[in-house]
């Protein structure tokens, strides 16, 4: 099964762990420099860091990130369920009914033509 998506896009090269370590100040100078370069290059990363810096407590921040990831999973599951509902399942009986109706129409046409 594919890895579940999170609020931080893996294509941006930034993981949740890196983001949390940056906000807590637990990154080495090299990692800090790399992250700041990513922030300069990507508006998304920059906005994510700025938005999460607005929280004052680390515990609240982790809870909020977990809540966002949970909401994302819930939305994706809802979309998946809607997509499954839209699929046409078990078309055997409607197909049989359609064939019978078409045959009856054809037979009716033939009978009417023969009576004329």
N, CA, C and O atoms as CSV, one atom per row, in Angstrom:
chain,resi,resn,atom,element,x,y,z
A,1,UNK,N,N,0.845,-1.179,0.000
A,1,UNK,CA,C,0.000,0.000,0.000
A,1,UNK,C,C,0.886,1.236,0.000
A,1,UNK,O,O,1.944,1.245,0.630
A,2,UNK,N,N,0.470,2.254,-0.688
A,2,UNK,CA,C,1.249,3.483,-0.793
A,2,UNK,C,C,1.275,4.215,0.544
A,2,UNK,O,O,0.373,4.077,1.370
A,3,UNK,N,N,2.324,4.989,0.729
A,3,UNK,CA,C,2.463,5.770,1.945
A,3,UNK,C,C,1.356,6.823,2.013
A,3,UNK,O,O,1.053,7.484,1.020
A,4,UNK,N,N,0.764,6.967,3.185
A,4,UNK,CA,C,-0.325,7.923,3.357
A,4,UNK,C,C,0.209,9.347,3.232
A,4,UNK,O,O,1.253,9.668,3.799
A,5,UNK,N,N,-0.491,10.194,2.500
A,5,UNK,CA,C,-0.029,11.577,2.351
A,5,UNK,C,C,-0.184,12.356,3.647
A,5,UNK,O,O,-1.045,12.053,4.473
A,6,UNK,N,N,0.656,13.354,3.808
A,6,UNK,CA,C,0.589,14.233,4.969
A,6,UNK,C,C,0.494,15.666,4.482
A,6,UNK,O,O,0.541,15.927,3.279
A,7,UNK,N,N,0.359,16.606,5.429
A,7,UNK,CA,C,0.190,17.999,5.031
A,7,UNK,C,C,1.434,18.563,4.365
A,7,UNK,O,O,1.345,19.523,3.600
A,8,UNK,N,N,2.592,17.980,4.645
A,8,UNK,CA,C,3.824,18.425,4.005
A,8,UNK,C,C,4.068,17.531,2.803
A,8,UNK,O,O,4.148,16.311,2.948
A,9,UNK,N,N,4.186,18.109,1.634
A,9,UNK,CA,C,4.370,17.384,0.393
A,9,UNK,C,C,5.785,16.832,0.342
A,9,UNK,O,O,6.751,17.586,0.458
A,10,UNK,N,N,5.919,15.506,0.167
A,10,UNK,CA,C,7.252,14.887,0.097
A,10,UNK,C,C,8.045,15.365,-1.107
A,10,UNK,O,O,9.275,15.311,-1.100
A,11,UNK,N,N,7.354,15.832,-2.141
A,11,UNK,CA,C,8.056,16.337,-3.317
A,11,UNK,C,C,8.848,17.598,-3.002
A,11,UNK,O,O,9.782,17.942,-3.725
A,12,UNK,N,N,8.483,18.279,-1.939
A,12,UNK,CA,C,9.186,19.498,-1.563
A,12,UNK,C,C,10.509,19.175,-0.865
A,12,UNK,O,O,11.330,20.070,-0.666
A,13,UNK,N,N,10.728,17.915,-0.493
A,13,UNK,CA,C,11.973,17.531,0.160
A,13,UNK,C,C,11.975,17.838,1.644
A,13,UNK,O,O,13.042,17.856,2.258
A,14,UNK,N,N,10.839,18.074,2.229
A,14,UNK,CA,C,10.736,18.430,3.640
A,14,UNK,C,C,9.808,17.433,4.314
A,14,UNK,O,O,8.678,17.231,3.869
A,15,UNK,N,N,10.287,16.806,5.394
A,15,UNK,CA,C,9.438,15.857,6.107
A,15,UNK,C,C,8.859,16.525,7.348
A,15,UNK,O,O,9.315,17.585,7.777
A,16,UNK,N,N,7.847,15.878,7.910
A,16,UNK,CA,C,7.249,16.396,9.143
A,16,UNK,C,C,8.299,16.469,10.248
A,16,UNK,O,O,8.332,17.415,11.036
A,17,UNK,N,N,9.153,15.454,10.288
A,17,UNK,CA,C,10.186,15.410,11.334
A,17,UNK,C,C,11.156,16.587,11.199
A,17,UNK,O,O,11.499,17.230,12.192
A,18,UNK,N,N,11.591,16.863,9.981
A,18,UNK,CA,C,12.493,17.991,9.763
A,18,UNK,C,C,11.831,19.309,10.164
A,18,UNK,O,O,12.452,20.162,10.799
A,19,UNK,N,N,10.582,19.457,9.790
A,19,UNK,CA,C,9.846,20.675,10.106
A,19,UNK,C,C,9.729,20.856,11.614
A,19,UNK,O,O,9.958,21.950,12.128
A,20,UNK,N,N,9.376,19.792,12.322
A,20,UNK,CA,C,9.233,19.871,13.775
A,20,UNK,C,C,10.579,20.166,14.442
A,20,UNK,O,O,10.649,20.960,15.380
A,21,UNK,N,N,11.648,19.523,13.956
A,21,UNK,CA,C,12.983,19.784,14.517
A,21,UNK,C,C,13.413,21.226,14.280
A,21,UNK,O,O,14.055,21.837,15.134
A,22,UNK,N,N,13.056,21.771,13.114
A,22,UNK,CA,C,13.389,23.166,12.826
A,22,UNK,C,C,12.672,24.097,13.806
A,22,UNK,O,O,13.267,25.022,14.360
A,23,UNK,N,N,11.393,23.831,14.001
A,23,UNK,CA,C,10.607,24.689,14.883
A,23,UNK,C,C,11.055,24.588,16.333
A,23,UNK,O,O,10.934,25.552,17.089
A,24,UNK,N,N,11.574,23.423,16.730
A,24,UNK,CA,C,12.071,23.236,18.097
A,24,UNK,C,C,13.523,23.701,18.244
A,24,UNK,O,O,14.027,23.828,19.360
A,25,UNK,N,N,14.189,23.953,17.119
A,25,UNK,CA,C,15.589,24.376,17.155
A,25,UNK,C,C,16.541,23.220,17.341
A,25,UNK,O,O,17.619,23.400,17.907
A,26,UNK,N,N,16.171,22.020,16.874
A,26,UNK,CA,C,16.995,20.824,17.061
A,26,UNK,C,C,17.759,20.417,15.800
A,26,UNK,O,O,18.148,19.256,15.674
A,27,UNK,N,N,17.980,21.330,14.879
A,27,UNK,CA,C,18.704,20.999,13.652
A,27,UNK,C,C,20.149,21.457,13.753
A,27,UNK,O,O,20.467,22.454,14.401
A,28,UNK,N,N,21.020,20.693,13.086
A,28,UNK,CA,C,22.422,21.115,13.021
A,28,UNK,C,C,22.519,22.324,12.088
A,28,UNK,O,O,21.567,22.656,11.382
A,29,UNK,N,N,23.668,22.964,12.097
A,29,UNK,CA,C,23.858,24.157,11.260
A,29,UNK,C,C,23.698,23.815,9.780
A,29,UNK,O,O,23.140,24.601,9.015
A,30,UNK,N,N,24.191,22.639,9.377
A,30,UNK,CA,C,24.091,22.216,7.990
A,30,UNK,C,C,22.634,21.981,7.586
A,30,UNK,O,O,22.195,22.438,6.530
A,31,UNK,N,N,21.886,21.262,8.436
A,31,UNK,CA,C,20.486,20.995,8.159
A,31,UNK,C,C,19.661,22.279,8.176
A,31,UNK,O,O,18.740,22.451,7.378
A,32,UNK,N,N,20.005,23.171,9.093
A,32,UNK,CA,C,19.321,24.453,9.188
A,32,UNK,C,C,19.509,25.253,7.901
A,32,UNK,O,O,18.564,25.847,7.383
A,33,UNK,N,N,20.737,25.259,7.396
A,33,UNK,CA,C,21.044,25.975,6.162
A,33,UNK,C,C,20.262,25.383,4.978
A,33,UNK,O,O,19.709,26.124,4.166
A,34,UNK,N,N,20.220,24.040,4.885
A,34,UNK,CA,C,19.483,23.387,3.803
A,34,UNK,C,C,17.998,23.732,3.850
A,34,UNK,O,O,17.377,24.013,2.825
A,35,UNK,N,N,17.444,23.706,5.059
A,35,UNK,CA,C,16.016,24.019,5.208
A,35,UNK,C,C,15.728,25.467,4.834
A,35,UNK,O,O,14.718,25.755,4.192
A,36,UNK,N,N,16.603,26.371,5.228
A,36,UNK,CA,C,16.402,27.778,4.883
A,36,UNK,C,C,16.534,28.003,3.379
A,36,UNK,O,O,15.862,28.872,2.821
A,37,UNK,N,N,17.393,27.227,2.721
A,37,UNK,CA,C,17.476,27.310,1.256
A,37,UNK,C,C,16.175,26.822,0.616
A,37,UNK,O,O,15.695,27.408,-0.354
A,38,UNK,N,N,15.609,25.740,1.169
A,38,UNK,CA,C,14.327,25.239,0.659
A,38,UNK,C,C,13.236,26.278,0.867
A,38,UNK,O,O,12.379,26.466,0.003
A,39,UNK,N,N,13.268,26.951,2.008
A,39,UNK,CA,C,12.275,27.987,2.280
A,39,UNK,C,C,12.396,29.129,1.276
A,39,UNK,O,O,11.391,29.688,0.836
A,40,UNK,N,N,13.625,29.467,0.918
A,40,UNK,CA,C,13.840,30.549,-0.039
A,40,UNK,C,C,13.378,30.146,-1.440
A,40,UNK,O,O,12.895,30.981,-2.206
A,41,UNK,N,N,13.530,28.859,-1.769
A,41,UNK,CA,C,13.174,28.379,-3.106
A,41,UNK,C,C,11.694,28.057,-3.266
A,41,UNK,O,O,11.164,28.135,-4.374
A,42,UNK,N,N,11.025,27.699,-2.182
A,42,UNK,CA,C,9.644,27.233,-2.283
A,42,UNK,C,C,8.711,28.079,-1.415
A,42,UNK,O,O,8.892,28.188,-0.202
A,43,UNK,N,N,7.732,28.661,-2.053
A,43,UNK,CA,C,6.751,29.461,-1.309
A,43,UNK,C,C,5.928,28.574,-0.377
A,43,UNK,O,O,5.530,29.005,0.705
A,44,UNK,N,N,5.674,27.330,-0.801
A,44,UNK,CA,C,4.898,26.410,0.025
A,44,UNK,C,C,5.617,26.101,1.335
A,44,UNK,O,O,5.018,26.173,2.408
A,45,UNK,N,N,6.885,25.762,1.248
A,45,UNK,CA,C,7.666,25.454,2.452
A,45,UNK,C,C,7.740,26.680,3.344
A,45,UNK,O,O,7.591,26.573,4.561
A,46,UNK,N,N,7.967,27.832,2.755
A,46,UNK,CA,C,8.062,29.066,3.517
A,46,UNK,C,C,6.751,29.354,4.248
A,46,UNK,O,O,6.762,29.705,5.427
A,47,UNK,N,N,5.628,29.206,3.553
A,47,UNK,CA,C,4.324,29.431,4.188
A,47,UNK,C,C,4.054,28.421,5.292
A,47,UNK,O,O,3.502,28.768,6.336
A,48,UNK,N,N,4.443,27.174,5.062
A,48,UNK,CA,C,4.222,26.135,6.079
A,48,UNK,C,C,4.998,26.452,7.347
A,48,UNK,O,O,4.463,26.345,8.450
A,49,UNK,N,N,6.257,26.841,7.194
A,49,UNK,CA,C,7.085,27.164,8.362
A,49,UNK,C,C,6.551,28.398,9.073
A,49,UNK,O,O,6.444,28.410,10.299
A,50,UNK,N,N,6.217,29.423,8.323
A,50,UNK,CA,C,5.703,30.651,8.942
A,50,UNK,C,C,4.381,30.401,9.672
A,50,UNK,O,O,4.157,30.917,10.767
A,51,UNK,N,N,3.518,29.609,9.055
A,51,UNK,CA,C,2.238,29.311,9.691
A,51,UNK,C,C,2.406,28.524,10.980
A,51,UNK,O,O,1.727,28.802,11.969
A,52,UNK,N,N,3.300,27.550,10.981
A,52,UNK,CA,C,3.487,26.728,12.175
A,52,UNK,C,C,4.286,27.455,13.260
A,52,UNK,O,O,4.196,27.093,14.433
A,53,UNK,N,N,5.058,28.464,12.891
A,53,UNK,CA,C,5.789,29.244,13.887
A,53,UNK,C,C,4.847,30.104,14.726
A,53,UNK,O,O,5.217,30.567,15.805
A,54,UNK,N,N,3.644,30.313,14.234
A,54,UNK,CA,C,2.681,31.138,14.968
A,54,UNK,C,C,2.226,30.465,16.263
A,54,UNK,O,O,1.723,31.135,17.165
A,55,UNK,N,N,2.396,29.161,16.359
A,55,UNK,CA,C,2.019,28.450,17.579
A,55,UNK,C,C,3.125,28.602,18.611
A,55,UNK,O,O,4.310,28.486,18.299
A,56,UNK,N,N,2.712,28.864,19.853
A,56,UNK,CA,C,3.711,29.111,20.892
A,56,UNK,C,C,4.156,27.840,21.594
A,56,UNK,O,O,5.299,27.769,22.045
A,57,UNK,N,N,3.303,26.840,21.703
A,57,UNK,CA,C,3.649,25.636,22.452
A,57,UNK,C,C,3.898,24.477,21.500
A,57,UNK,O,O,3.110,24.228,20.588
A,58,UNK,N,N,5.006,23.768,21.723
A,58,UNK,CA,C,5.367,22.642,20.865
A,58,UNK,C,C,4.317,21.538,20.928
A,58,UNK,O,O,4.002,20.926,19.907
A,59,UNK,N,N,3.772,21.278,22.116
A,59,UNK,CA,C,2.790,20.208,22.247
A,59,UNK,C,C,1.544,20.528,21.430
A,59,UNK,O,O,0.987,19.657,20.761
A,60,UNK,N,N,1.116,21.776,21.490
A,60,UNK,CA,C,-0.047,22.177,20.704
A,60,UNK,C,C,0.253,22.068,19.212
A,60,UNK,O,O,-0.613,21.687,18.424
A,61,UNK,N,N,1.467,22.400,18.833
A,61,UNK,CA,C,1.870,22.339,17.433
A,61,UNK,C,C,1.806,20.903,16.937
A,61,UNK,O,O,1.267,20.649,15.860
A,62,UNK,N,N,2.335,19.973,17.689
A,62,UNK,CA,C,2.310,18.566,17.283
A,62,UNK,C,C,0.869,18.055,17.201
A,62,UNK,O,O,0.525,17.295,16.296
A,63,UNK,N,N,0.040,18.474,18.142
A,63,UNK,CA,C,-1.364,18.066,18.113
A,63,UNK,C,C,-2.053,18.635,16.868
A,63,UNK,O,O,-2.858,17.954,16.232
A,64,UNK,N,N,-1.736,19.875,16.529
A,64,UNK,CA,C,-2.357,20.504,15.373
A,64,UNK,C,C,-1.925,19.812,14.080
A,64,UNK,O,O,-2.746,19.580,13.193
A,65,UNK,N,N,-0.640,19.485,13.976
A,65,UNK,CA,C,-0.143,18.785,12.785
A,65,UNK,C,C,-0.807,17.414,12.690
A,65,UNK,O,O,-1.206,16.995,11.604
A,66,UNK,N,N,-0.929,16.708,13.824
A,66,UNK,CA,C,-1.588,15.401,13.826
A,66,UNK,C,C,-3.059,15.542,13.420
A,66,UNK,O,O,-3.588,14.706,12.687
A,67,UNK,N,N,-3.709,16.594,13.895
A,67,UNK,CA,C,-5.110,16.831,13.543
A,67,UNK,C,C,-5.244,17.127,12.046
A,67,UNK,O,O,-6.159,16.617,11.399
A,68,UNK,N,N,-4.350,17.936,11.494
A,68,UNK,CA,C,-4.391,18.232,10.058
A,68,UNK,C,C,-4.185,16.961,9.234
A,68,UNK,O,O,-4.879,16.736,8.243
A,69,UNK,N,N,-3.224,16.132,9.651
A,69,UNK,CA,C,-2.995,14.871,8.939
A,69,UNK,C,C,-4.217,13.963,9.047
A,69,UNK,O,O,-4.580,13.303,8.073
A,70,UNK,N,N,-4.848,13.921,10.205
A,70,UNK,CA,C,-6.063,13.120,10.374
A,70,UNK,C,C,-7.195,13.611,9.494
A,70,UNK,O,O,-7.900,12.815,8.874
A,71,UNK,N,N,-7.370,14.933,9.442
A,71,UNK,CA,C,-8.410,15.513,8.581
A,71,UNK,C,C,-8.138,15.216,7.109
A,71,UNK,O,O,-9.060,14.945,6.340
A,72,UNK,N,N,-6.869,15.270,6.727
A,72,UNK,CA,C,-6.492,14.961,5.350
A,72,UNK,C,C,-6.844,13.517,5.024
A,72,UNK,O,O,-7.402,13.236,3.964
A,73,UNK,N,N,-6.520,12.600,5.932
A,73,UNK,CA,C,-6.845,11.186,5.713
A,73,UNK,C,C,-8.348,10.976,5.606
A,73,UNK,O,O,-8.812,10.206,4.765
A,74,UNK,N,N,-9.107,11.658,6.454
A,74,UNK,CA,C,-10.564,11.530,6.440
A,74,UNK,C,C,-11.141,12.025,5.111
A,74,UNK,O,O,-12.017,11.379,4.536
A,75,UNK,N,N,-10.655,13.158,4.628
A,75,UNK,CA,C,-11.131,13.684,3.349
A,75,UNK,C,C,-10.785,12.742,2.204
A,75,UNK,O,O,-11.603,12.511,1.313
A,76,UNK,N,N,-9.581,12.203,2.229
A,76,UNK,CA,C,-9.181,11.277,1.171
A,76,UNK,C,C,-10.025,10.008,1.206
A,76,UNK,O,O,-10.397,9.480,0.158
A,77,UNK,N,N,-10.327,9.518,2.403
A,77,UNK,CA,C,-11.184,8.329,2.522
A,77,UNK,C,C,-12.591,8.618,2.030
A,77,UNK,O,O,-13.199,7.780,1.364
A,78,UNK,N,N,-13.119,9.802,2.351
A,78,UNK,CA,C,-14.449,10.180,1.870
A,78,UNK,C,C,-14.487,10.246,0.352
A,78,UNK,O,O,-15.442,9.776,-0.266
A,79,UNK,N,N,-13.463,10.822,-0.248
A,79,UNK,CA,C,-13.397,10.899,-1.709
A,79,UNK,C,C,-13.322,9.502,-2.320
A,79,UNK,O,O,-13.963,9.219,-3.332
A,80,UNK,N,N,-12.533,8.637,-1.691
A,80,UNK,CA,C,-12.388,7.271,-2.184
A,80,UNK,C,C,-13.724,6.537,-2.109
A,80,UNK,O,O,-14.079,5.801,-3.030
A,81,UNK,N,N,-14.468,6.732,-1.015
A,81,UNK,CA,C,-15.767,6.092,-0.868
A,81,UNK,C,C,-16.764,6.609,-1.905
A,81,UNK,O,O,-17.525,5.828,-2.476
A,82,UNK,N,N,-16.763,7.922,-2.151
A,82,UNK,CA,C,-17.645,8.480,-3.174
A,82,UNK,C,C,-17.313,7.929,-4.551
A,82,UNK,O,O,-18.209,7.646,-5.346
A,83,UNK,N,N,-16.029,7.779,-4.830
A,83,UNK,CA,C,-15.605,7.240,-6.105
A,83,UNK,C,C,-16.073,5.798,-6.263
A,83,UNK,O,O,-16.493,5.394,-7.348
A,84,UNK,N,N,-16.001,5.018,-5.177
A,84,UNK,CA,C,-16.463,3.634,-5.221
A,84,UNK,C,C,-17.976,3.568,-5.434
A,84,UNK,O,O,-18.463,2.688,-6.144
A,85,UNK,N,N,-18.716,4.488,-4.826
A,85,UNK,CA,C,-20.162,4.500,-4.980
A,85,UNK,C,C,-20.563,4.800,-6.423
A,85,UNK,O,O,-21.572,4.289,-6.909
A,86,UNK,N,N,-19.786,5.614,-7.095
A,86,UNK,CA,C,-20.098,6.007,-8.463
A,86,UNK,C,C,-19.847,4.886,-9.466
A,86,UNK,O,O,-20.409,4.894,-10.561
A,87,UNK,N,N,-19.009,3.927,-9.099
A,87,UNK,CA,C,-18.712,2.830,-10.012
A,87,UNK,C,C,-19.958,1.984,-10.228
A,87,UNK,O,O,-20.746,1.764,-9.308
A,88,UNK,N,N,-20.117,1.526,-11.431
A,88,UNK,CA,C,-21.258,0.674,-11.755
A,88,UNK,C,C,-20.865,-0.759,-11.399
A,88,UNK,O,O,-19.922,-1.328,-11.950
A,89,UNK,N,N,-21.619,-1.312,-10.467
A,89,UNK,CA,C,-21.302,-2.660,-9.998
A,89,UNK,C,C,-22.387,-3.625,-10.446
A,89,UNK,O,O,-23.565,-3.273,-10.507
A,90,UNK,N,N,-21.982,-4.819,-10.751
A,90,UNK,CA,C,-22.885,-5.927,-11.049
A,90,UNK,C,C,-23.970,-5.517,-12.047
A,90,UNK,O,O,-25.140,-5.384,-11.689
A,91,UNK,N,N,-23.577,-5.325,-13.263
A,91,UNK,CA,C,-24.491,-4.879,-14.318
A,91,UNK,C,C,-25.187,-6.040,-15.017
A,91,UNK,O,O,-25.759,-5.845,-16.089
A,92,UNK,N,N,-25.157,-7.232,-14.449
A,92,UNK,CA,C,-25.729,-8.404,-15.098
A,92,UNK,C,C,-27.236,-8.265,-15.318
A,92,UNK,O,O,-27.702,-8.448,-16.442
A,93,UNK,N,N,-28.002,-7.951,-14.286
A,93,UNK,CA,C,-29.462,-7.886,-14.421
A,93,UNK,C,C,-29.932,-6.711,-15.281
A,93,UNK,O,O,-30.810,-6.906,-16.122
A,94,UNK,N,N,-29.404,-5.529,-15.115
A,94,UNK,CA,C,-29.837,-4.450,-16.030
A,94,UNK,C,C,-29.519,-4.758,-17.494
A,94,UNK,O,O,-30.276,-4.383,-18.389
A,95,UNK,N,N,-28.406,-5.436,-17.732
A,95,UNK,CA,C,-28.039,-5.800,-19.100
A,95,UNK,C,C,-29.023,-6.826,-19.662
A,95,UNK,O,O,-29.437,-6.717,-20.816
A,96,UNK,N,N,-29.397,-7.812,-18.862
A,96,UNK,CA,C,-30.378,-8.814,-19.296
A,96,UNK,C,C,-31.722,-8.137,-19.585
A,96,UNK,O,O,-32.355,-8.433,-20.598
A,97,UNK,N,N,-32.153,-7.245,-18.718
A,97,UNK,CA,C,-33.418,-6.534,-18.916
A,97,UNK,C,C,-33.382,-5.721,-20.204
A,97,UNK,O,O,-34.360,-5.702,-20.951
A,98,UNK,N,N,-32.272,-5.056,-20.469
A,98,UNK,CA,C,-32.143,-4.261,-21.693
A,98,UNK,C,C,-32.235,-5.144,-22.934
A,98,UNK,O,O,-32.889,-4.769,-23.907
A,99,UNK,N,N,-31.605,-6.282,-22.916
A,99,UNK,CA,C,-31.649,-7.198,-24.067
A,99,UNK,C,C,-33.070,-7.705,-24.290
A,99,UNK,O,O,-33.534,-7.782,-25.427
A,100,UNK,N,N,-33.767,-8.054,-23.191
A,100,UNK,CA,C,-35.149,-8.526,-23.318
A,100,UNK,C,C,-36.041,-7.435,-23.904
A,100,UNK,O,O,-36.865,-7.713,-24.776
A,101,UNK,N,N,-35.886,-6.207,-23.439
A,101,UNK,CA,C,-36.687,-5.088,-23.952
A,101,UNK,C,C,-36.416,-4.865,-25.430
A,101,UNK,O,O,-37.343,-4.662,-26.214
A,102,UNK,N,N,-35.140,-4.904,-25.811
A,102,UNK,CA,C,-34.803,-4.728,-27.230
A,102,UNK,C,C,-35.382,-5.857,-28.082
A,102,UNK,O,O,-35.867,-5.603,-29.184
A,103,UNK,N,N,-35.339,-7.097,-27.593
A,103,UNK,CA,C,-35.911,-8.215,-28.341
A,103,UNK,C,C,-37.424,-8.072,-28.488
A,103,UNK,O,O,-37.979,-8.348,-29.552
A,104,UNK,N,N,-38.089,-7.640,-27.412
A,104,UNK,CA,C,-39.533,-7.439,-27.480
A,104,UNK,C,C,-39.884,-6.340,-28.481
A,104,UNK,O,O,-40.848,-6.469,-29.235
A,105,UNK,N,N,-39.112,-5.277,-28.488
A,105,UNK,CA,C,-39.343,-4.193,-29.457
A,105,UNK,C,C,-39.153,-4.697,-30.884
A,105,UNK,O,O,-39.952,-4.385,-31.768
A,106,UNK,N,N,-38.099,-5.474,-31.108
A,106,UNK,CA,C,-37.842,-6.013,-32.444
A,106,UNK,C,C,-38.962,-6.962,-32.874
A,106,UNK,O,O,-39.441,-6.902,-34.007
A,107,UNK,N,N,-39.371,-7.838,-31.952
A,107,UNK,CA,C,-40.463,-8.761,-32.278
A,107,UNK,C,C,-41.766,-8.009,-32.548
A,107,UNK,O,O,-42.514,-8.378,-33.453
A,108,UNK,N,N,-42.042,-6.973,-31.783
A,108,UNK,CA,C,-43.221,-6.154,-32.021
A,108,UNK,C,C,-43.171,-5.502,-33.381
A,108,UNK,O,O,-44.188,-5.444,-34.072
A,109,UNK,N,N,-42.030,-5.016,-33.779
A,109,UNK,CA,C,-41.853,-4.401,-35.097
A,109,UNK,C,C,-42.112,-5.425,-36.200
A,109,UNK,O,O,-42.795,-5.133,-37.181
A,110,UNK,N,N,-41.561,-6.623,-36.031
A,110,UNK,CA,C,-41.727,-7.666,-37.047
A,110,UNK,C,C,-43.198,-8.067,-37.154
A,110,UNK,O,O,-43.696,-8.241,-38.267
A,111,UNK,N,N,-43.906,-8.219,-36.042
A,111,UNK,CA,C,-45.316,-8.600,-36.053
A,111,UNK,C,C,-46.154,-7.518,-36.733
A,111,UNK,O,O,-47.028,-7.829,-37.542
A,112,UNK,N,N,-45.895,-6.262,-36.412
A,112,UNK,CA,C,-46.648,-5.156,-37.028
A,112,UNK,C,C,-46.400,-5.126,-38.528
A,112,UNK,O,O,-47.337,-4.906,-39.296
A,113,UNK,N,N,-45.183,-5.337,-38.958
A,113,UNK,CA,C,-44.849,-5.335,-40.401
A,113,UNK,C,C,-45.520,-6.502,-41.120
A,113,UNK,O,O,-45.933,-6.374,-42.272
A,114,UNK,N,N,-45.626,-7.644,-40.433
A,114,UNK,CA,C,-46.240,-8.823,-41.067
A,114,UNK,C,C,-47.754,-8.641,-41.206
A,114,UNK,O,O,-48.347,-9.135,-42.165
A,115,UNK,N,N,-48.380,-7.942,-40.268
A,115,UNK,CA,C,-49.813,-7.745,-40.317
A,115,UNK,C,C,-50.231,-6.725,-41.377
A,115,UNK,O,O,-51.387,-6.720,-41.798
A,116,UNK,N,N,-49.338,-5.887,-41.802
A,116,UNK,CA,C,-49.678,-4.890,-42.834
A,116,UNK,C,C,-49.681,-5.497,-44.154
A,116,UNK,O,O,-49.943,-4.816,-45.146
